[in-house]
Amino acid sequence: MLELEWVLRFRYGFAPAVIALVLGKIASLEYAVIGERMAVVAATGNMARGWDFADALHRALSQGCDDFVTFDTALKKRAKRNPLTKPPLVSV
């Protein structure tokens, strides 16, 4: 899914909102085999709200962890917009 998002964005120039819609639709297909399907669905939701898909997917995959650590200051700013986002983001 990460590779598909990258190709749709950089090779074909699709807008993030369109990519989020497409990835969400693919992830909802009954017979599609998607690793970490629920994380992909959660990531597409955050992508529709302005997140980078890779950041959103990594964040979704961190559910159940105590913290999410990043060097990315832009990600920290995006994450702070939603105080309910779990786990809390820690920047280094």
Beta strands, then each sheet from edge to edge (+ up, - down):
strand 1: 68-70
strand 2: 89-91
sheet 1: 1+ 2+
end
